[in-house]
Amino acid sequence: MDKAERTHQDVLDATAATEAEMAPQKVPVNVYETTGALVILAVMPAVAPSDVEIELRPGTLRFWASVRSAGKREFLVKEWEYGGYEREIDIPAGYGSAVEATMANGQLAIRVLRGESTETITATPSAH
């Protein structure tokens, strides 16, 4: 199929097929503490803030993003996908009262605030 003949539906179908077949990519992270929060930095190329979902449960933070676009392409080298990201991190005691997140230039920054919580908190990052 010629590039000019590809339709939006072709891209949607290819994206759904890729997502169904692939295992989510494990996202590399950097984690550090500040006075009031645990900060998690994660690299997620080709993902918009609205694609990311964050779930904070007592003791655990999970975040993920679906495949963004997987149009039919014939790559010469293919080492990563446009999305299909997921990561779960253990959160130390003393953190979890709230979660804040921003995303810019393919980097997700999540702040898990000090304090305890027994509830699940969900969030979507804002654009920074």
N, C-alpha and C positions, 0 to 999 in steps of 0.2 A: 504494500500500500504506500503510495506516494505521500510525503509529508503534507502536501496541499489537500489531500483527500481526507485526512484525519478530522474527525468531528469531535466536538466537546464530549459527546456520549462515548466515543472510543477511549478518550482519556479517562473518563469516569469508570468505564468497564475495566480498563487496564489497572487503574488504581485499586479497585475493589479486588481484583484477582491477585495483585501483588500483596495486598494486606492479608488476604485469606491464606496465602502460602508462606509468608515470611514470619519468622520469630522476631519479636521486637528487639531492636538494638539496645544493648546495655549502655547507658549514658555515663561517661566518665564525670566525676565530680571532684570538687575541692570543697572542704568543709572547715570552717573556723568559728571560734566563739568571739562575741563582742560582749560588752557589759550587759546588754539587755536581750541578746538573741543568739541563736545558733544560725549561721549563714551557710547556705548551700549554693554553690555556683556550678552550673551544668551547661555544657555546650550542646546545642541542638540546632544544627544548621538547617536552613530552608523551612523553618517552622515559624508561624505567626503566633503572637500571644493568645489569640482566640482558639488556637489548635491545642493548647496545653491544658491539662486538667491536673489539679493537685489535691491530694487527700491526706489529711493529717489525722491519724488515730493515736490514741495513747501509746507512746513508745515507737511509733513507726510513721515515716513520711513516704508516700508513694506519689510519683508524678509520671505522666505519660503524654504522648501525642501520637495521633494516627498518621498514616501515610498521607502526605500532602498531595502529591501528584506523581503518577507513574505512567506517563504516556509511553507508547511503544517506541523504544529507541534501540539502536544497535550501537552499544558502547564499545569502544576499543579497550578501555580500562574502566572497571566498575568496582569500587571499593566501599561504597556506602549508598544508602537509600535516602529518599526525601521523606524522612519521618519513620514512623514505626518505632518510636523511642519509648523506653520504660525503665524506671529505676525505683528501687525501694531501699530506704536507709533507716537503720535503727536510730532512734532519737534518745539521747540520754535523759535520765530523770531530771526534773526541774525545768523542762522545756515542753511547750505544747499549749499554752493558753490562747494563742492565736497564730495565724500564718499570713504573711504578706509576700507578694511576689511581683517582680518586674521582669521584662524581657526586652533586650535590645541587641542588635547586631549578632543574633544567633546565640546569645548567652542568657540563660535563665538564672535569676538571682532570687532565692527563697529565703525569707527570714522567719524562723520559728521562734516566737517570743518566749521569754522566761515565764514560768508559772505552770501549774498543772492543769490538765483537762481530762475529763472522762468521756467526752463526746467526740464524734468524728466531725472534722471541719473540712470543708471543700473550698477551693479557690481557683481562680483563673488569673494569670498575671496581667498586669497593666503594661502598656507600651511605655518605655522609658525614653 
